[in-house]
Amino acid sequence: MASRNYYDVTEWPVGDPYQDIGQVINSILADVKSRQTDSDREEGGKPGAVIYIPPGDYHLATQVLIDISYLKIMGSGHGFTSSSIRFNLPEEEWADCHELWPGGSRILVDLPPAPKDEEWKGAAFYVYRSGNPRISSVEFSGFCIDGLHFVEDGSGEANPENTYSNGKTGIYIASPQDAFQITGMGIVYLEHGVTVYHADALSIHDNFIAECGSCIELRGWGQASKVTDNLIGAGYKGYSIYAQNFGALLITANNIFPRGASSVYFEHVARSVVTGNRFHSFYPGMLTFQENCSENMVSSNHFLRDQEPWPPMYAHDNGLDDLYGLLYIEGNDNTITANHISQVMSKKHIRPCNATPVIIHVVSGKGNYISSNHIVANTEGTEGMDGGENSSVSTAAEAADGKKDSCFARQVDALLAVQKMQALDVVAVLVEKESVQNTVLDSGKDGQVIMDRKANAFRAQPGR
């Protein structure tokens, strides 16, 4: 016996899912609400529903409004592929591409750009319900949300597809909620991938969220949530992971790659954990704690800062110079321990010119504990090996990939470049005078740590 609470968008009699899946899903939700009206029928009454999206391309011209609990919208494949790489190929090469667009169970967001002060209007999926209890247990799983194109934004970018601007959001959760899950999704080419307000017990797990202006934004306030085991990469103007007024957030086992302005950006976040992640950035401020972030633990992560190797993106950065720090800390009693931090930079790309880059920058607060971090800083020993505008070296990955300017090959070669390196002078830890009673142990040699050693505790690594 088939369940009345299982829906296939291709079998629903209202609307055409290929032309406007938003209209179809809203009609299905109306049916669920019309049938599930009793809040207590034999200790149940509102089991919710599953909405299934088979593999295929589905345009969305009507925003989906979700205001019921216990709903799962699922597909059969996240369908992610890089749109940025394709949009930066010469058009004459597109005919030779095996595919041009993301696939799987794919939703094409055709909504018009939303005004900045009403960004929720540009969301493919908008979740909002007032009253008690909070909306609970809504799941998004196993399909692709594709913003299709970025647009001209007045920045002067020669290729509008590189602006990361289009006023579109994949999933926008506006009201307090409990136990939401976002799993196995592909989210691409949206100005905002996932935006969540007032999250409690939220799980964002095993997704591919990349080539979005910002990928994951936890706004307003929230608690006891996790961002785990994702592949994430935002644009140069946004954040890969952003959290605001959050407590007990777990960020673990993510692979976060460029070009986000920050890999992790916290504002007034407390008693949270960032551990076991791999972070890669082309800019300073990879991990930023602003506005009194306190009692957080940053442990056993791998941080890599190098420079942009791909010609279409040479002109872009996040506006910060190398005195800002790769890790920027404002707040009290944070623990930063057992991280591996690598900086690989050509000297000519350091800003300001001839500056000594800062790795860990403690700006304000007290009681921060910085221990046993391994900081490796190198510069290329041969001019032209820096991946910059003057590079003319054809490397092994580029040769194997078949195209010298391939984004994939360029980035792989940059990651694998460990030969012909020379030591780069850095400030391993800088503790400003406004920050006191901190402890810095085994995270830099004596000459690499700048701090008031009467107001803070210090033990140097051996060597000069």
Secondary structure, 3 states (H helix, E strand, C coil): CCCCCEEECCCCCCCCHHHHHHHHHHHHHHHHHHHCCCCCCCCCCCCCEEEEECCEEEEECCCEEECCCCEEEEECCCCCCCHHHHHCCCHHHHHHCCCCCCCCEEEEECCCCCCHHHHHHHEEEEECCCCCCCEECEEEECCEEECCCCCCCCCCCCCHHHCCCCCCEEEEECCCEECCEEECCEEECCCEEEEEEEEECCEEECCEEEEECEEEEEEEEEEEEEEECCEEEECCCCEEEEEECEEEEEEECCEECCCCCEEEEEECCECCEEECCEEEECCCCCEEEECCCECCEEECCEEEECCCCCHHHCCCCCCCCCCCCCEEEECCCCEEECCEEEEECCHHHCCCCCCCCEEEEEEEEECCEEECCEEEEEEECCCCCCCCCCCCCCCHHHHHHCCCCCHHHHHHHHHHCCCCEEECCCEEEEECCCEECCEEEEEEEHHHEECCCCCCEEEEECCC
